[in-house]
Amino acid sequence: MRIPDRLPQLTAKISLLIALASLSTFLMVRTYLGNPETIYKLGTVTDTVAKGPVEIENARWQLGSLQIYTQLVDEDQKKVTLENNVPGSVVVAVHLAITPLDGINRMSGGGFVCATELRDDRGNTWKNQDVATALGPASCSDDDHPMQQNKPNKLVKLYVVPASAVPHLVGIQVGSLDEYRRVLITF
C-alpha cells in the first residue's frame, strides 16, 4: 500500500483521536466549572440587589445607611476595641434591617447566623465584627436584644477597613452555603 492510499485513513484516525480528547477535556472541565458548590467556594457573587430587600435562607435583608468612624464607644461610653484596628484604618458601620421569616429554626438559644462581608469594587472583602457598641446590636444572637420573628430588626454590622478603601466600597454580601448563593446588596 502506498502512502497516498493510507493518508485518508491516518487523517481520519488522528481527527478521531483529537475529537475524543477534546470531548473528554470539555466534559471534565464543564463538570468542575459548572459545579455550584465550587462556584460558591470561589467567592463568586450570584446576585446583585440595590439596597434590598432580598431573601436568603428565610431571612429578609434590607440595607440602611453607612457611617464611617475612627473610634467607637459602648453603651457605657467606654472605648471599644476592634480587631485589626491599626493606624490608617477606619470603622465602617452598616445599618441593616433583618427580618427572620417563618422557617428560621433557631430564633432562641443562640439565634441564627447572620454573618456578612463588606465588599469593594476591587473584589476585596472584610468580615463583620460582632462587638457591642452604642450604635445598637451587632449580632443576630444578642441575648440583650433578641430578634423578633416576622418583624424588621435593626442591626449594625461593623468592619475595620483601610481608609483608602472607603471610596471603593460597594455594599455587603450575604451568603447561603445550602443554596450556593451569594448576594451583594449595594449602597
C-alpha positions, 0 to 999 in steps of 0.5 A: 500500500502506498502512502497516498492510499493510507493518508485518508485513513491516518487523517481520519484516525488522528481527527478521531483521536483529537475529537475524543480528547477534546470531548473528554477535556470539555466534559471534565472541565464543564463538570468542575466549572459548572459545579455550584458548590465550587462556584460558591467556594470561589467567592463568586457573587450570584446576585446583585440587589440595590439596597434590598430587600432580598431573601436568603435562607428565610431571612429578609435583608434590607440595607440602611445607611453607612457611617464611617468612624475612627473610634467607637464607644459602648453603651457605657461610653467606654472605648471599644476595641476592634480587631485589626484596628491599626493606624490608617484604618477606619470603622465602617458601620452598616445599618441593616434591617433583618427580618427572620421569616417563618422557617428560621429554626433557631430564633432562641438559644443562640439565634441564627447566623447572620454573618456578612462581608463588606465588599469593594469594587476591587473584589476585596472583602472584610468580615463583620465584627460582632462587638457591642457598641452604642450604635445598637446590636451587632449580632443576630444572637444578642441575648440583650436584644433578641430578634423578633420573628416576622418583624424588621430588626435593626442591626449594625454590622461593623468592619475595620477597613483601610481608609483608602478603601472607603471610596471603593466600597460597594455594599455587603454580601450575604451568603447561603452555603445550602443554596450556593448563593451569594448576594451583594446588596449595594449602597 
